[in-house]
Amino acid sequence: MTTTTRRRAAAAVTAGALAVGLAACGSSGGAADGGTAAGAALTLDQLRDKGTVTVGFAGEAPYSFEDGGELTGATVALHEKIWSELGVENVKGVQAEFGQLIQGLNAGRFDVIAAGMSILPERCEQASFSDPEFMYTTALMVPEGNPLGLSDMQSIVDAEAQMAAMSGAIEATYATDLGISPMEVGGPQDGMDAVVNGRADVFALTGISLNWMKENNVAAPVEVTESFVAEIDGEEQVGAGGTVFRDADTELRDAYNEELAKIVGDEQSYLDVVGDFGFTAAERPTGDLTTEQLCSGQLG
């Protein structure tokens, strides 16, 4: 597989031992709500003393989402495991729209972002990423029968189809790079609704997310295409996602990375944490792509 310059973005310890709270997107945020004052470096000792890490999540299943009033998902499971190993007893979740997560992080609304966010050069200019946690492929959600015969990003261009994409997500950037004007939506459910209601011909997102949505909405008159590596101008858009830290919090990021390496470094350990959410060995990073490469955009 040829890897080349990444397109810039437009953009547990046991479950009973962790308290995972969910705050509404409209809450006031900031240090008073459990985050850290903007601009102040946060250390692991501070989090241990506080006993809680406040983590920003987006409602994208199976990465992080609300189920029965509680936050769950693969990124949640990773954070439960890693922070408990680091001596932080509680994980408090604050849900926000995907496109607002980095802004909220830098404003001190939460301590880190755990939303499976793609590591992209433009995002790396705004914040600091962990080592890769998930490898990505793209898929398309289309009406049953796939009437336009869509299979990849170029097929959307060729069919002059109306595409929906999550605001701030990499799929919206793919669309822009290909000359598509996407309908931007706030979350995955909005994207599926757009296809079901005929406002969009296709909704593009990570394959793991779209397959999860279909499996959990069996009556919805949609189907999901085979996953693919998006290609722009003949270049394959290979990428990965990770946890996001503020630039000042290097000590915290490095401690997190040490525990993350123990999980992703062993296939069974990785699957023990995220396998229940549909992730397989294919999504496990193997060290072929580093955060430094992804942030620089030089993947060849």
BADREN-86539 format. One record per residue (C-alpha): residue number from 0; x, y, z. Coordinates in steps of 0.25 Angstrom, whole numbers, m for minus. Example, Ala and Ser with C-alpha at 12.3 -4.5 7.8 and 13.67 -1.06 7.14 Angstrom:
! residues 2
pos | px | py | pz
0 | 49 | m18 | 31
1 | 55 | m4 | 29
END
This chain:
! residues 300
pos | px | py | pz
0 | 0 | 0 | 0
1 | 6 | 13 | m4
2 | 5 | 24 | 7
3 | 7 | 38 | 4
4 | 4 | 52 | 9
5 | m9 | 52 | 18
6 | m19 | 62 | 14
7 | m20 | 74 | 24
8 | m33 | 75 | 32
9 | m44 | 85 | 29
10 | m46 | 76 | 38
11 | m43 | m6 | 132
12 | m41 | m6 | 144
13 | m55 | m12 | 146
14 | m67 | m4 | 142
15 | m71 | m3 | 156
16 | m58 | 3 | 160
17 | m60 | 15 | 151
18 | m70 | 26 | 151
19 | m73 | 31 | 137
20 | m81 | 43 | 137
21 | m88 | 50 | 125
22 | m89 | 65 | 124
23 | m99 | 72 | 115
24 | m92 | 78 | 103
25 | m98 | 92 | 107
26 | m92 | 92 | 121
27 | m83 | 104 | 125
28 | m70 | 96 | 124
29 | m57 | 100 | 129
30 | m49 | 97 | 142
31 | m61 | 98 | 150
32 | m68 | 86 | 143
33 | m56 | 77 | 145
34 | m47 | 82 | 134
35 | m34 | 90 | 136
36 | m32 | 105 | 135
37 | m28 | 108 | 120
38 | m13 | 110 | 118
39 | m9 | 103 | 131
40 | m1 | 90 | 130
41 | m7 | 78 | 136
42 | 1 | 67 | 142
43 | m2 | 53 | 146
44 | 0 | 56 | 161
45 | m11 | 67 | 160
46 | m20 | 57 | 154
47 | m17 | 46 | 164
48 | m20 | 57 | 175
49 | m33 | 61 | 169
50 | m37 | 46 | 167
51 | m44 | 49 | 153
52 | m40 | 52 | 139
53 | m50 | 59 | 131
54 | m50 | 54 | 117
55 | m57 | 60 | 105
56 | m65 | 50 | 96
57 | m73 | 51 | 83
58 | m86 | 43 | 81
59 | m80 | 34 | 71
60 | m82 | 19 | 73
61 | m75 | 10 | 75
62 | m64 | 20 | 79
63 | m71 | 28 | 90
64 | m86 | 29 | 91
65 | m97 | 29 | 102
66 | m105 | 16 | 104
67 | m116 | 16 | 115
68 | m111 | 29 | 121
69 | m97 | 24 | 122
70 | m84 | 27 | 113
71 | m78 | 15 | 107
72 | m70 | 11 | 95
73 | m56 | 6 | 91
74 | m49 | 20 | 94
75 | m57 | 19 | 108
76 | m52 | 5 | 110
77 | m37 | 10 | 107
78 | m38 | 21 | 116
79 | m44 | 13 | 127
80 | m33 | 4 | 126
81 | m21 | 14 | 125
82 | m25 | 24 | 135
83 | m28 | 13 | 145
84 | m14 | 8 | 143
85 | m9 | 22 | 145
86 | m16 | 23 | 158
87 | m27 | 32 | 154
88 | m40 | 26 | 160
89 | m51 | 33 | 153
90 | m53 | 36 | 138
91 | m64 | 47 | 136
92 | m69 | 49 | 122
93 | m73 | 62 | 115
94 | m81 | 60 | 102
95 | m79 | 71 | 91
96 | m80 | 72 | 76
97 | m68 | 66 | 69
98 | m64 | 79 | 62
99 | m64 | 86 | 75
100 | m55 | 76 | 83
101 | m41 | 83 | 81
102 | m47 | 97 | 84
103 | m53 | 91 | 97
104 | m40 | 84 | 101
105 | m32 | 97 | 99
106 | m43 | 105 | 107
107 | m41 | 96 | 119
108 | m54 | 90 | 118
109 | m48 | 76 | 119
110 | m34 | 70 | 122
111 | m33 | 61 | 109
112 | m41 | 57 | 97
113 | m45 | 42 | 95
114 | m53 | 42 | 82
115 | m44 | 33 | 72
116 | m40 | 46 | 66
117 | m32 | 45 | 53
118 | m17 | 50 | 55
119 | m16 | 61 | 44
120 | m6 | 72 | 42
121 | m16 | 83 | 44
122 | m21 | 77 | 57
123 | m6 | 75 | 62
124 | m4 | 90 | 60
125 | m15 | 92 | 71
126 | m13 | 81 | 81
127 | m4 | 69 | 84
128 | m8 | 55 | 80
129 | m5 | 41 | 87
130 | 2 | 30 | 79
131 | m8 | 23 | 70
132 | m20 | 16 | 76
133 | m28 | 12 | 64
134 | m25 | 10 | 49
135 | m36 | 15 | 40
136 | m44 | 11 | 27
137 | m56 | 19 | 21
138 | m69 | 13 | 17
139 | m82 | 19 | 11
140 | m96 | 18 | 17
141 | m106 | 18 | 5
142 | m121 | 15 | 3
143 | m124 | 0 | 2
144 | m121 | m6 | m12
145 | m110 | 5 | m13
146 | m117 | 11 | m25
147 | m106 | 20 | m30
148 | m96 | 9 | m29
149 | m86 | 16 | m19
150 | m74 | 9 | m15
151 | m63 | 20 | m11
152 | m61 | 35 | m11
153 | m59 | 36 | m26
154 | m72 | 29 | m29
155 | m79 | 40 | m21
156 | m72 | 50 | m30
157 | m76 | 42 | m43
158 | m91 | 41 | m39
159 | m92 | 55 | m35
160 | m98 | 50 | m22
161 | m101 | 58 | m10
162 | m92 | 54 | 2
163 | m94 | 56 | 17
164 | m82 | 56 | 26
165 | m80 | 60 | 41
166 | m75 | 74 | 43
167 | m60 | 74 | 46
168 | m58 | 60 | 42
169 | m48 | 55 | 32
170 | m59 | 50 | 22
171 | m63 | 65 | 20
172 | m49 | 68 | 16
173 | m48 | 57 | 6
174 | m61 | 63 | 0
175 | m55 | 77 | m1
176 | m42 | 72 | m7
177 | m50 | 65 | m18
178 | m59 | 77 | m21
179 | m71 | 72 | m13
180 | m79 | 81 | m5
181 | m84 | 72 | 7
182 | m96 | 74 | 15
183 | m90 | 75 | 29
184 | m97 | 68 | 40
185 | m95 | 69 | 55
186 | m94 | 54 | 58
187 | m95 | 40 | 52
188 | m110 | 39 | 55
189 | m112 | 52 | 47
190 | m105 | 46 | 35
191 | m113 | 33 | 35
192 | m126 | 41 | 36
193 | m122 | 50 | 24
194 | m120 | 37 | 16
195 | m133 | 31 | 21
196 | m141 | 44 | 18
197 | m135 | 46 | 5
198 | m128 | 59 | 8
199 | m114 | 52 | 5
200 | m111 | 40 | m5
201 | m99 | 36 | 4
202 | m93 | 38 | 18
203 | m78 | 35 | 19
204 | m71 | 31 | 32
205 | m62 | 21 | 37
206 | m66 | 7 | 33
207 | m66 | 2 | 48
208 | m76 | 13 | 52
209 | m85 | 11 | 40
210 | m86 | m4 | 42
211 | m89 | m2 | 57
212 | m100 | 7 | 53
213 | m106 | m2 | 43
214 | m105 | m14 | 53
215 | m112 | m6 | 63
216 | m123 | 0 | 54
217 | m127 | m13 | 46
218 | m140 | m7 | 42
219 | m134 | 5 | 36
220 | m135 | 5 | 20
221 | m120 | 6 | 18
222 | m108 | m2 | 15
223 | m93 | 0 | 17
224 | m83 | m2 | 6
225 | m70 | m10 | 7
226 | m59 | m2 | 15
227 | m48 | 5 | 7
228 | m36 | 14 | 8
229 | m40 | 27 | 2
230 | m32 | 32 | m10
231 | m30 | 47 | m13
232 | m22 | 51 | m26
233 | m17 | 36 | m27
234 | m12 | 37 | m13
235 | m17 | 27 | m2
236 | m21 | 34 | 11
237 | m16 | 25 | 21
238 | m18 | 29 | 35
239 | m20 | 26 | 50
240 | m27 | 33 | 62
241 | m23 | 36 | 76
242 | m25 | 43 | 89
243 | m23 | 58 | 89
244 | m16 | 66 | 100
245 | m13 | 81 | 101
246 | 1 | 85 | 96
247 | 6 | 88 | 110
248 | 2 | 74 | 116
249 | 14 | 66 | 111
250 | 16 | 59 | 124
251 | 2 | 54 | 124
252 | 2 | 50 | 109
253 | 15 | 42 | 111
254 | 10 | 35 | 123
255 | m3 | 31 | 115
256 | 6 | 26 | 104
257 | 14 | 17 | 113
258 | 1 | 10 | 117
259 | m5 | 10 | 103
260 | 7 | 3 | 98
261 | 5 | m9 | 107
262 | m9 | m10 | 101
263 | m7 | m8 | 86
264 | 6 | m16 | 87
265 | m1 | m29 | 89
266 | m12 | m33 | 80
267 | m20 | m40 | 91
268 | m18 | m29 | 101
269 | m24 | m20 | 90
270 | m36 | m28 | 87
271 | m39 | m31 | 102
272 | m41 | m16 | 103
273 | m48 | m12 | 90
274 | m53 | m25 | 84
275 | m66 | m24 | 90
276 | m69 | m12 | 81
277 | m66 | m18 | 68
278 | m52 | m15 | 67
279 | m42 | m26 | 61
280 | m27 | m28 | 59
281 | m29 | m20 | 46
282 | m31 | m7 | 55
283 | m19 | m9 | 64
284 | m7 | 0 | 61
285 | 5 | m8 | 59
286 | 15 | 3 | 59
287 | 16 | 5 | 44
288 | 10 | 19 | 45
289 | 15 | 29 | 56
290 | 8 | 41 | 62
291 | 20 | 49 | 57
292 | 18 | 44 | 43
293 | 3 | 47 | 43
294 | 5 | 61 | 49
295 | 16 | 64 | 38
296 | 7 | 59 | 27
297 | 19 | 51 | 22
298 | 15 | 36 | 21
299 | 23 | 31 | 10
END
